[in-house]
Amino acid sequence: MRLGSLLARGNAAAGKSDGAATFLMGTDAGARAMFVTDAGRLTLGMKADLVALDLSRLRGTYLDQDTDLLGAVIARGLGSDVLMTVVDGVERYRRGRLADLRRNQAAELAAKAAAASRSVGEDGSFAAAEIAEALRSHYVRLAQ
C-alpha cells in the first residue's frame, strides 16, 4: 500500500491520494483487480485477514491532530508496530510469537505461498488476456 501511495503522488491525473483511497486499493479494489471474489472486505462469508497495530509510536508529538491516521499508518507504519495478525480467520501472530506454527512451518508456508503466487493457474491465461486487452484499450483512449 505504501508503494501505491507513493506512486500516486507522482501522477497528477490520479488526484489527491488519501489513506482511505490507498487502503481501498490494498483491500477491496485490489481483490477485484486480481479477480478474487471471496476477499477484500469484512463481510459474512469472506476470508478475514486482520492486523492489529500499536499506534502509540505513530501518535507521538509529530502527528498533528488533524492528520489522517490511516494515511499515517500506511506512510509510517513499521513491522514492529504489529501486535497481532489473523489470516483467514485464524490467529497467526501475537506480540512477537507465532501462534500454532513452528518457525520452520512458517518458512515452508511462505515458500509455498511464494510458489503459488508465481503459478498462473487454470484461469490465468484468460485473465492475462482480459487484462492485456483492457490495458490496451485504456491506453488507446488516452492517446486519442
DSSP file (Angstrom, degrees, kcal/mol; ACC not computed):
  #  RESIDUE AA STRUCTURE BP1 BP2  ACC     N-H-->O    O-->H-N    N-H-->O    O-->H-N    TCO  KAPPA ALPHA  PHI   PSI    X-CA   Y-CA   Z-CA
    1    1 A M     >        0   0    0      0, 0.0     4,-2.4     0, 0.0     5,-0.2   0.000 360.0 360.0 360.0 -37.7    0.0    0.0    0.0
    2    2 A R  H  >  +     0   0    0      1,-0.2     4,-2.3     2,-0.2     5,-0.2   0.925 360.0  49.0 -61.7 -43.2    2.8    2.4    0.8
    3    3 A L  H  > S+     0   0    0      1,-0.2     4,-2.7     2,-0.2    -1,-0.2   0.918 110.4  50.7 -63.0 -43.7    4.3    1.9   -2.7
    4    4 A G  H  > S+     0   0    0      1,-0.2     4,-2.1     2,-0.2    -1,-0.2   0.898 110.2  50.1 -60.2 -41.0    0.9    2.5   -4.3
    5    5 A S  H  X S+     0   0    0     -4,-2.4     4,-1.2     2,-0.2    -1,-0.2   0.907 112.0  47.4 -64.0 -42.2    0.5    5.7   -2.3
    6    6 A L  H  X S+     0   0    0     -4,-2.3     4,-0.8     1,-0.2    -2,-0.2   0.889 111.2  50.7 -67.1 -39.4    4.0    6.9   -3.3
    7    7 A L  H >< S+     0   0    0     -4,-2.7     3,-0.7     1,-0.2    -1,-0.2   0.876 106.4  55.5 -66.2 -36.5    3.4    6.2   -7.0
    8    8 A A  H >< S+     0   0    0     -4,-2.1     3,-1.5     1,-0.2     6,-0.2   0.813  97.3  64.8 -66.3 -29.5    0.1    8.1   -6.9
    9    9 A R  H 3< S+     0   0    0     -4,-1.2    -1,-0.2     1,-0.3    -2,-0.2   0.844 100.9  50.4 -61.4 -33.0    1.9   11.2   -5.6
   10   10 A G  T << S+     0   0    0     -4,-0.8     2,-0.6    -3,-0.7    -1,-0.3   0.415  96.6  80.0 -86.4   2.5    3.8   11.4   -8.9
   11   11 A N    X   -     0   0    0     -3,-1.5     3,-1.1    -4,-0.2     4,-0.5  -0.902  56.0-171.0-115.9 104.0    0.7   11.1  -11.1
   12   12 A A  G >  S+     0   0    0     -2,-0.6     3,-1.0     1,-0.3    -1,-0.2   0.829  87.6  60.1 -62.2 -31.8   -1.2   14.4  -11.4
   13   13 A A  G 3  S+     0   0    0      1,-0.2    -1,-0.3     2,-0.1    -5,-0.0   0.765  95.0  63.8 -67.9 -24.2   -4.1   12.5  -13.2
   14   14 A A  G <  S-     0   0    0     -3,-1.1    -1,-0.2    -6,-0.2    -2,-0.2   0.708  96.0-152.1 -73.3 -18.6   -4.6   10.3  -10.1
   15   15 A G    <   -     0   0    0     -3,-1.0     2,-0.3    -4,-0.5    -1,-0.2  -0.249  47.2 -16.7  75.3-169.6   -5.6   13.4   -8.0
   16   16 A K        -     0   0    0      1,-0.0     2,-0.6    -4,-0.0    -7,-0.1  -0.518  64.6-148.7 -72.2 130.1   -5.0   13.6   -4.2
   17   17 A S        -     0   0    0     -2,-0.3     2,-0.2   -12,-0.1    -2,-0.1  -0.894  19.0-177.6-102.4 119.9   -4.4   10.2   -2.6
   18   18 A D     >  -     0   0    0     -2,-0.6     4,-2.3     1,-0.1     5,-0.2  -0.613  42.1 -98.4-109.2 174.5   -5.6    9.9    0.9
   19   19 A G  H  > S+     0   0    0      1,-0.2     4,-2.7    -2,-0.2     5,-0.2   0.876 120.8  53.2 -59.6 -40.2   -5.3    7.0    3.4
   20   20 A A  H  > S+     0   0    0      2,-0.2     4,-2.4     1,-0.2    -1,-0.2   0.913 110.1  47.1 -64.5 -42.5   -8.9    5.7    2.7
   21   21 A A  H  > S+     0   0    0      2,-0.2     4,-2.0     1,-0.2    -1,-0.2   0.905 114.2  47.6 -65.7 -40.7   -8.2    5.5   -1.1
   22   22 A T  H  X S+     0   0    0     -4,-2.3     4,-1.5     2,-0.2    -2,-0.2   0.907 111.8  49.9 -65.9 -41.6   -4.9    3.8   -0.6
   23   23 A F  H  X S+     0   0    0     -4,-2.7     4,-0.7     1,-0.2    -2,-0.2   0.906 109.5  51.6 -63.3 -42.2   -6.5    1.3    1.9
   24   24 A L  H ><>S+     0   0    0     -4,-2.4     5,-1.8     1,-0.2     6,-0.9   0.894 106.2  55.6 -60.4 -40.2   -9.3    0.6   -0.6
   25   25 A M  H 3<5S+     0   0    0     -4,-2.0    -1,-0.2     1,-0.2    -2,-0.2   0.872 111.2  44.0 -60.3 -37.2   -6.6   -0.1   -3.2
   26   26 A G  H 3<5S+     0   0    0     -4,-1.5    -1,-0.2    -3,-0.1    -2,-0.2   0.507 126.5  26.2 -87.7  -4.2   -5.0   -2.7   -1.0
   27   27 A T  T <X5S+     0   0    0     -3,-0.8     4,-2.5    -4,-0.7     5,-0.2   0.472 129.5   6.4-120.5 -98.3   -8.2   -4.3    0.1
   28   28 A D  H  >5S+     0   0    0     12,-0.5     4,-2.4     1,-0.2     5,-0.2   0.930 133.0  43.2 -61.6 -51.4  -11.5   -4.4   -1.9
   29   29 A A  H  ><S+     0   0    0     -5,-1.8     4,-2.3     1,-0.2    -1,-0.2   0.884 114.8  51.8 -64.9 -37.0  -10.2   -2.8   -5.1
   30   30 A G  H  > S+     0   0    0     -6,-0.9     4,-1.2     2,-0.2    -1,-0.2   0.912 110.0  48.3 -64.1 -42.3   -7.0   -4.9   -5.0
   31   31 A A  H  <>S+     0   0    0     -4,-2.5     5,-3.0     1,-0.2     3,-0.4   0.924 112.5  48.5 -64.1 -44.3   -9.0   -8.1   -4.6
   32   32 A R  H ><5S+     0   0    0     -4,-2.4     3,-1.6     1,-0.2    -1,-0.2   0.882 107.0  56.3 -64.0 -37.4  -11.3   -7.2   -7.5
   33   33 A A  H 3<5S+     0   0    0     -4,-2.3    -1,-0.2     1,-0.3    -2,-0.2   0.796 110.3  45.6 -64.1 -27.5   -8.3   -6.3   -9.7
   34   34 A M  T 3<5S-     0   0    0     -4,-1.2    -1,-0.3    -3,-0.4    -2,-0.2   0.282 117.1-114.9 -97.4  10.0   -7.0   -9.8   -9.1
   35   35 A F  T < 5 +     0   0    0     -3,-1.6     2,-0.6     1,-0.2    -3,-0.2   0.806  64.6 150.6  60.6  31.9  -10.4  -11.4   -9.8
   36   36 A V      < +     0   0    0     -5,-3.0     3,-0.3    -6,-0.2    -1,-0.2  -0.862  21.1 178.8 -95.4 120.7  -10.6  -12.6   -6.1
   37   37 A T  S    S+     0   0    0     -2,-0.6    -1,-0.1     1,-0.2    -5,-0.1   0.583  70.8  55.2-101.0 -11.3  -14.3  -12.7   -5.1
   38   38 A D  S    S+     0   0    0     -7,-0.1     9,-3.2     8,-0.1     2,-0.3   0.081 104.7  49.3-112.5  24.7  -14.0  -14.0   -1.5
   39   39 A A        +     0   0    0     -3,-0.3     9,-0.1     7,-0.2     3,-0.1  -0.952  67.1  70.8-150.7 167.6  -11.7  -11.4    0.0
   40   40 A G  S    S+     0   0    0      7,-0.4   -12,-0.5    -2,-0.3     2,-0.3   0.144  90.8  59.9 110.0 -19.1  -11.1   -7.7    0.2
   41   41 A R  S    S-     0   0    0      6,-0.2     2,-1.2   -14,-0.2    -1,-0.2  -0.957  81.0-116.2-137.7 155.3  -14.0   -6.8    2.6
   42   42 A L        +     0   0    0     -2,-0.3     2,-0.3    -3,-0.1     6,-0.1  -0.759  65.8 132.9 -91.2  91.0  -15.1   -7.6    6.1
   43   43 A T    >   -     0   0    0     -2,-1.2     3,-2.4     4,-0.1    -2,-0.1  -0.978  66.8 -82.6-140.7 148.4  -18.4   -9.3    5.2
   44   44 A L  T 3  S+     0   0    0     -2,-0.3     3,-0.1     1,-0.3    -2,-0.0  -0.281 117.3  20.0 -52.8 128.9  -20.0  -12.5    6.2
   45   45 A G  T 3  S+     0   0    0      1,-0.4    -1,-0.3    -7,-0.0     2,-0.2   0.280  99.0 114.8  93.0  -9.9  -18.6  -15.4    4.2
   46   46 A M  S <  S-     0   0    0     -3,-2.4    -1,-0.4     1,-0.1     2,-0.2  -0.578  77.0 -99.1 -90.0 156.0  -15.5  -13.6    3.1
   47   47 A K        -     0   0    0     -9,-3.2     2,-0.6    -2,-0.2    -7,-0.4  -0.544  39.7-141.4 -69.3 137.9  -12.0  -14.6    4.1
   48   48 A A        +     0   0    0     -2,-0.2    41,-2.7    -9,-0.1     2,-0.5  -0.908  26.7 170.2-113.4 113.1  -10.8  -12.5    7.0
   49   49 A D        +     0   0    0     -2,-0.6     2,-0.3    38,-0.2    38,-0.2  -0.989  17.3 174.1-115.0 121.3   -7.2  -11.2    7.2
   50   50 A L  E     -A   86   0A   0     36,-2.3    36,-2.7    -2,-0.5     2,-0.4  -0.914  20.4-160.4-129.8 153.1   -6.7   -8.7   10.0
   51   51 A V  E     -A   85   0A   0     -2,-0.3     2,-0.5    34,-0.2    34,-0.2  -0.998   7.2-154.9-132.7 129.7   -3.8   -6.8   11.6
   52   52 A A  E     -A   84   0A   0     32,-2.9    31,-3.3    -2,-0.4    32,-1.5  -0.912  20.0-163.4-103.0 131.0   -3.8   -5.2   15.0
   53   53 A L  E     -A   82   0A   0     -2,-0.5     2,-0.8    29,-0.2    29,-0.2  -0.853  24.3-128.0-117.7 148.6   -1.3   -2.3   15.4
   54   54 A D        -     0   0    0     27,-3.0     3,-0.4    -2,-0.3     4,-0.3  -0.864  25.7-175.1 -88.6 112.5    0.2   -0.4   18.3
   55   55 A L     >  +     0   0    0     -2,-0.8     4,-2.2     1,-0.2     5,-0.1   0.438  56.4  98.5 -91.1   0.3   -0.5    3.2   17.3
   56   56 A S  T  4 S+     0   0    0      1,-0.2    -1,-0.2     2,-0.2    25,-0.0   0.869  84.0  48.8 -60.4 -37.9    1.4    4.8   20.2
   57   57 A R  T >4 S+     0   0    0     -3,-0.4     3,-1.0     1,-0.2    -1,-0.2   0.891 113.7  47.0 -67.7 -38.2    4.6    5.4   18.1
   58   58 A L  T 34 S+     0   0    0     -4,-0.3    -2,-0.2     1,-0.2    -1,-0.2   0.801 106.5  57.7 -72.9 -29.0    2.5    7.0   15.3
   59   59 A R  T 3< S+     0   0    0     -4,-2.2    -1,-0.2     3,-0.1    -2,-0.2   0.251  82.7 126.8 -87.0  14.3    0.5    9.2   17.7
   60   60 A G  S X  S-     0   0    0     -3,-1.0     3,-1.8    -5,-0.1    -3,-0.1   0.154  84.1 -77.0 -60.7-174.1    3.7   10.8   19.0
   61   61 A T  T 3  S+     0   0    0      1,-0.3    -1,-0.1     3,-0.0    -3,-0.1   0.699 126.6  64.5 -64.6 -20.2    4.2   14.5   19.1
   62   62 A Y  T 3  S+     0   0    0      1,-0.1     2,-0.7     2,-0.1    -1,-0.3   0.452  82.7  88.1 -85.7   2.1    5.0   14.7   15.4
   63   63 A L  S <  S-     0   0    0     -3,-1.8    -1,-0.1    -4,-0.1     6,-0.0  -0.882  76.0-138.9-103.2 109.6    1.4   13.6   14.4
   64   64 A D    >   -     0   0    0     -2,-0.7     3,-1.4     1,-0.1    -2,-0.1  -0.227  18.7-116.6 -63.7 155.0   -0.9   16.6   14.1
   65   65 A Q  T 3  S+     0   0    0      1,-0.3    -1,-0.1     3,-0.0    -2,-0.0   0.827 114.9  48.1 -62.8 -33.9   -4.4   16.2   15.5
   66   66 A D  T 3  S+     0   0    0      2,-0.1    -1,-0.3     3,-0.0     2,-0.2   0.343  84.4 121.5 -91.9   7.8   -6.0   16.7   12.0
   67   67 A T  S <  S-     0   0    0     -3,-1.4     2,-0.6     1,-0.1     3,-0.1  -0.484  75.5-108.3 -72.0 139.5   -3.7   14.2   10.3
   68   68 A D     >  -     0   0    0     -2,-0.2     4,-2.2     1,-0.2     5,-0.2  -0.574  28.8-157.3 -66.8 110.4   -5.4   11.3    8.5
   69   69 A L  H  > S+     0   0    0     -2,-0.6     4,-2.5     1,-0.2     5,-0.2   0.893  90.4  51.7 -63.5 -41.3   -4.5    8.4   10.9
   70   70 A L  H  > S+     0   0    0      1,-0.2     4,-2.2     2,-0.2    -1,-0.2   0.912 110.8  48.9 -61.8 -41.7   -5.0    5.7    8.2
   71   71 A G  H  > S+     0   0    0      1,-0.2     4,-2.5     2,-0.2    -1,-0.2   0.880 110.3  51.3 -63.1 -38.3   -2.6    7.6    5.9
   72   72 A A  H  X S+     0   0    0     -4,-2.2     4,-3.0     2,-0.2     5,-0.4   0.892 108.9  50.9 -66.6 -39.4   -0.1    7.9    8.7
   73   73 A V  H  X S+     0   0    0     -4,-2.5     4,-2.1     3,-0.2    -2,-0.2   0.933 113.4  45.4 -62.4 -45.1   -0.2    4.2    9.3
   74   74 A I  H  < S+     0   0    0     -4,-2.2    -2,-0.2     1,-0.2    -1,-0.2   0.910 120.8  38.7 -65.3 -42.1    0.3    3.5    5.7
   75   75 A A  H  < S+     0   0    0     -4,-2.5    -2,-0.2    -5,-0.2    -1,-0.2   0.848 133.6  19.4 -78.0 -34.8    3.2    6.0    5.3
   76   76 A R  H  < S+     0   0    0     -4,-3.0    -3,-0.2    -5,-0.2    -2,-0.2   0.520  87.4 122.1-118.3  -8.3    4.9    5.5    8.7
   77   77 A G     <  -     0   0    0     -4,-2.1     2,-0.3    -5,-0.4   -22,-0.0  -0.248  41.1-162.2 -62.8 145.2    3.9    2.1   10.0
   78   78 A L    >   -     0   0    0      1,-0.1     3,-1.8     0, 0.0     4,-0.3  -0.849  33.1-111.4-123.2 160.3    6.6   -0.5   10.7
   79   79 A G  G >  S+     0   0    0     -2,-0.3     3,-1.5     1,-0.3    -1,-0.1   0.828 116.6  64.3 -57.7 -31.8    6.6   -4.2   11.2
   80   80 A S  G 3  S+     0   0    0      1,-0.3    -1,-0.3   -27,-0.0    -3,-0.0   0.629  91.4  65.4 -70.6 -11.3    7.4   -3.6   14.8
   81   81 A D  G <  S+     0   0    0     -3,-1.8   -27,-3.0   -28,-0.1     2,-0.4   0.591  77.2 107.4 -82.0 -11.2    4.1   -1.9   15.3
   82   82 A V  E <   +A   53   0A   0     -3,-1.5   -29,-0.2    -4,-0.3    14,-0.2  -0.542  37.8 171.5 -74.9 124.7    2.2   -5.2   14.6
   83   83 A L  E     -     0   0A   0    -31,-3.3    12,-3.6    -2,-0.4     2,-0.3   0.784  66.2  -1.9 -97.2 -37.8    0.6   -6.7   17.7
   84   84 A M  E     -AB  52  94A   0    -32,-1.5   -32,-2.9    10,-0.2     2,-0.4  -0.994  55.2-158.6-155.5 146.3   -1.4   -9.4   16.1
   85   85 A T  E     -AB  51  93A   0      8,-1.9     7,-2.5    -2,-0.3     8,-1.4  -0.988   2.9-165.2-127.8 144.1   -2.3  -10.9   12.7
   86   86 A V  E     -AB  50  91A   0    -36,-2.7   -36,-2.3    -2,-0.4     2,-0.5  -0.998   7.7-165.8-125.1 125.9   -5.3  -13.1   11.8
   87   87 A V  E >  S- B   0  90A   0      3,-2.8     3,-1.8    -2,-0.4   -38,-0.2  -0.963  73.2 -16.6-119.2 122.6   -5.2  -14.9    8.5
   88   88 A D  T 3  S-     0   0    0     -2,-0.5   -39,-0.2     1,-0.3    -1,-0.2   0.856 130.6 -51.4  52.2  38.9   -8.4  -16.4    7.0
   89   89 A G  T 3  S+     0   0    0    -41,-2.7     2,-0.5     1,-0.2    -1,-0.3   0.462 117.8 109.7  83.6   2.3  -10.0  -16.1   10.4
   90   90 A V  E <  S-B   87   0A   0     -3,-1.8    -3,-2.8   -42,-0.3     2,-0.3  -0.943  71.9-121.0-115.9 127.7   -7.1  -17.9   12.3
   91   91 A E  E     +B   86   0A   0     -2,-0.5    -5,-0.3    -5,-0.3     3,-0.1  -0.482  37.0 167.7 -65.9 127.7   -4.8  -16.0   14.7
   92   92 A R  E     +     0   0A   0     -7,-2.5     7,-2.6     1,-0.3     2,-0.3   0.640  59.1  23.9-114.8 -23.6   -1.2  -16.5   13.4
   93   93 A Y  E     +BC  85  98A   0     -8,-1.4    -8,-1.9     5,-0.3    -1,-0.3  -0.998  53.0 175.6-149.6 139.1    0.9  -14.0   15.3
   94   94 A R  E >   -BC  84  97A   0      3,-2.4     3,-1.5    -2,-0.3   -10,-0.2  -0.898  69.7 -29.9-149.4 119.0    0.6  -12.2   18.7
   95   95 A R  T 3  S-     0   0    0    -12,-3.6   -12,-0.1    -2,-0.3   -11,-0.1   0.866 127.1 -36.0  44.6  56.2    3.2   -9.9   20.2
   96   96 A G  T 3  S+     0   0    0    -14,-0.2     2,-0.4     1,-0.2    -1,-0.3   0.445 118.0 101.0  86.7   0.3    6.3  -11.5   18.8
   97   97 A R  E <   -C   94   0A   0     -3,-1.5    -3,-2.4     0, 0.0     2,-0.4  -0.963  68.1-129.5-124.0 135.7    5.2  -15.1   18.8
   98   98 A L  E     -C   93   0A   0     -2,-0.4     2,-0.5    -5,-0.2     3,-0.3  -0.666  27.3-134.7 -77.6 131.4    3.9  -17.3   16.0
   99   99 A A  S    S-     0   0    0     -7,-2.6     3,-0.1    -2,-0.4    -1,-0.0  -0.764  77.5 -12.6 -90.8 128.8    0.6  -18.9   17.1
  100  100 A D  S    S+     0   0    0     -2,-0.5     2,-0.4     1,-0.1    -1,-0.2   0.654 115.9  96.9  59.6  18.7    0.2  -22.6   16.2
  101  101 A L        -     0   0    0     -3,-0.3     2,-0.2    -9,-0.1    -3,-0.1  -0.999  64.2-142.3-137.0 136.4    3.2  -22.6   14.0
  102  102 A R     >  -     0   0    0     -2,-0.4     4,-2.1     1,-0.1     3,-0.4  -0.622  37.1-108.1 -84.8 158.9    6.8  -23.5   14.5
  103  103 A R  H  > S+     0   0    0      1,-0.3     4,-2.0    -2,-0.2     5,-0.1   0.871 120.0  52.3 -58.3 -38.6    9.3  -21.3   12.7
  104  104 A N  H  > S+     0   0    0      1,-0.2     4,-2.1     2,-0.2    -1,-0.3   0.855 107.6  52.9 -68.4 -31.7   10.2  -24.0   10.1
  105  105 A Q  H  > S+     0   0    0     -3,-0.4     4,-2.7     2,-0.2    -1,-0.2   0.902 107.2  52.3 -66.0 -39.7    6.5  -24.4    9.4
  106  106 A A  H  X S+     0   0    0     -4,-2.1     4,-2.4     1,-0.2    -2,-0.2   0.909 109.1  49.3 -62.3 -41.6    6.2  -20.7    8.8
  107  107 A A  H  X S+     0   0    0     -4,-2.0     4,-2.3     2,-0.2    -1,-0.2   0.901 111.4  49.5 -64.4 -40.7    9.1  -20.8    6.3
  108  108 A E  H  X S+     0   0    0     -4,-2.1     4,-2.4     2,-0.2    -2,-0.2   0.923 111.8  48.0 -63.5 -44.4    7.5  -23.8    4.5
  109  109 A L  H  X S+     0   0    0     -4,-2.7     4,-2.5     1,-0.2    -2,-0.2   0.893 111.0  50.9 -64.0 -39.4    4.2  -22.0    4.2
  110  110 A A  H  X S+     0   0    0     -4,-2.4     4,-2.4     2,-0.2    -1,-0.2   0.906 110.3  49.5 -64.2 -41.4    5.9  -18.8    3.0
  111  111 A A  H  X S+     0   0    0     -4,-2.3     4,-2.3     2,-0.2    -2,-0.2   0.905 112.0  48.2 -64.4 -41.4    7.8  -20.8    0.3
  112  112 A K  H  X S+     0   0    0     -4,-2.4     4,-2.6     2,-0.2    -2,-0.2   0.908 111.9  49.5 -64.7 -42.0    4.5  -22.5   -0.8
  113  113 A A  H  X S+     0   0    0     -4,-2.5     4,-2.0     2,-0.2    -2,-0.2   0.901 111.1  49.8 -64.1 -40.4    2.7  -19.1   -0.9
  114  114 A A  H  X S+     0   0    0     -4,-2.4     4,-1.0     2,-0.2    -2,-0.2   0.916 112.1  47.4 -64.0 -43.0    5.6  -17.6   -3.0
  115  115 A A  H >X S+     0   0    0     -4,-2.3     4,-0.8     1,-0.2     3,-0.6   0.912 111.7  50.7 -64.2 -42.4    5.5  -20.6   -5.4
  116  116 A A  H >< S+     0   0    0     -4,-2.6     3,-0.6     1,-0.2    -1,-0.2   0.856 104.9  57.1 -64.7 -34.3    1.7  -20.3   -5.7
  117  117 A S  H 3< S+     0   0    0     -4,-2.0    -1,-0.2     1,-0.2    -2,-0.2   0.764 106.8  49.6 -69.7 -22.7    1.9  -16.6   -6.5
  118  118 A R  H << S+     0   0    0     -4,-1.0     2,-0.3    -3,-0.6    -1,-0.2   0.621  92.4  95.6 -87.2 -13.5    4.2  -17.3   -9.4
  119  119 A S    <<  -     0   0    0     -4,-0.8    -3,-0.0    -3,-0.6    -4,-0.0  -0.602  65.9-150.5 -81.0 135.4    1.8  -20.0  -10.8
  120  120 A V        -     0   0    0     -2,-0.3    -1,-0.1     1,-0.1     3,-0.1   0.867  31.6-156.6 -73.7 -37.0   -0.6  -18.8  -13.4
  121  121 A G    >   -     0   0    0      1,-0.2     3,-0.8     2,-0.1     4,-0.4  -0.130  37.6 -59.8  81.2 175.6   -3.4  -21.3  -12.5
  122  122 A E  T 3  S+     0   0    0      1,-0.2     3,-0.4     2,-0.1     4,-0.3   0.889 137.0  37.1 -64.7 -42.2   -6.2  -22.6  -14.7
  123  123 A D  T 3> S+     0   0    0      1,-0.2     4,-2.6    -3,-0.1    -1,-0.2   0.369  90.2  99.7 -92.5   5.5   -7.8  -19.2  -15.4
  124  124 A G  H <> S+     0   0    0     -3,-0.8     4,-2.9     1,-0.2     5,-0.2   0.887  79.3  49.6 -62.1 -43.0   -4.5  -17.3  -15.6
  125  125 A S  H  > S+     0   0    0     -4,-0.4     4,-2.2    -3,-0.4    -1,-0.2   0.918 114.1  45.9 -64.7 -42.5   -4.2  -17.2  -19.4
  126  126 A F  H  > S+     0   0    0     -4,-0.3     4,-2.6     2,-0.2    -2,-0.2   0.939 114.6  47.6 -64.0 -46.3   -7.8  -15.9  -19.8
  127  127 A A  H  X S+     0   0    0     -4,-2.6     4,-2.7     1,-0.2     5,-0.2   0.906 111.5  50.8 -62.3 -41.6   -7.3  -13.4  -17.1
  128  128 A A  H  X S+     0   0    0     -4,-2.9     4,-2.6    -5,-0.2    -1,-0.2   0.910 111.7  47.3 -63.4 -41.9   -4.0  -12.2  -18.5
  129  129 A A  H  X S+     0   0    0     -4,-2.2     4,-2.3     2,-0.2    -2,-0.2   0.901 112.7  49.5 -65.7 -40.3   -5.6  -11.8  -22.0
  130  130 A E  H  X S+     0   0    0     -4,-2.6     4,-2.2     2,-0.2    -2,-0.2   0.910 113.3  46.0 -65.0 -42.7   -8.5   -9.9  -20.5
  131  131 A I  H  X S+     0   0    0     -4,-2.7     4,-2.7     2,-0.2     5,-0.2   0.921 111.9  51.4 -65.5 -44.2   -6.2   -7.6  -18.5
  132  132 A A  H  X S+     0   0    0     -4,-2.6     4,-2.6    -5,-0.2    -2,-0.2   0.911 111.7  47.1 -60.7 -42.7   -4.0   -7.0  -21.6
  133  133 A E  H  X S+     0   0    0     -4,-2.3     4,-2.5     2,-0.2     5,-0.2   0.906 111.9  50.1 -66.5 -40.8   -7.0   -6.1  -23.7
  134  134 A A  H  X S+     0   0    0     -4,-2.2     4,-1.9     2,-0.2    -2,-0.2   0.913 113.6  45.8 -63.2 -42.3   -8.4   -3.7  -21.0
  135  135 A L  H  X S+     0   0    0     -4,-2.7     4,-2.6     2,-0.2     5,-0.2   0.912 111.7  52.2 -66.2 -42.2   -5.0   -2.0  -20.7
  136  136 A R  H  X S+     0   0    0     -4,-2.6     4,-2.1    -5,-0.2    -2,-0.2   0.943 112.2  44.1 -60.0 -48.5   -4.6   -1.8  -24.5
  137  137 A S  H  X S+     0   0    0     -4,-2.5     4,-2.1     1,-0.2    -1,-0.2   0.860 111.9  54.7 -66.9 -33.6   -8.0   -0.1  -25.0
  138  138 A H  H  X S+     0   0    0     -4,-1.9     4,-2.0    -5,-0.2    -1,-0.2   0.941 111.0  44.0 -62.3 -47.1   -7.3    2.2  -22.0
  139  139 A Y  H  X S+     0   0    0     -4,-2.6     4,-1.8     2,-0.2    -2,-0.2   0.826 109.9  55.9 -71.1 -30.3   -4.1    3.4  -23.5
  140  140 A V  H  X S+     0   0    0     -4,-2.1     4,-0.9    -5,-0.2    -1,-0.2   0.922 108.8  48.1 -63.8 -43.2   -5.6    3.8  -26.9
  141  141 A R  H >< S+     0   0    0     -4,-2.1     3,-0.5     1,-0.2    -2,-0.2   0.888 110.7  51.5 -64.1 -38.8   -8.3    6.1  -25.4
  142  142 A L  H 3< S+     0   0    0     -4,-2.0    -1,-0.2     1,-0.2    -2,-0.2   0.860 106.9  53.6 -64.9 -34.8   -5.6    8.1  -23.6
  143  143 A A  H 3<        0   0    0     -4,-1.8    -1,-0.2     1,-0.2    -2,-0.2   0.687 360.0 360.0 -75.5 -17.9   -3.7    8.6  -26.8
  144  144 A Q    <<        0   0    0     -4,-0.9    -1,-0.2    -3,-0.5    -2,-0.2   0.477 360.0 360.0 -79.4 360.0   -6.7   10.0  -28.7
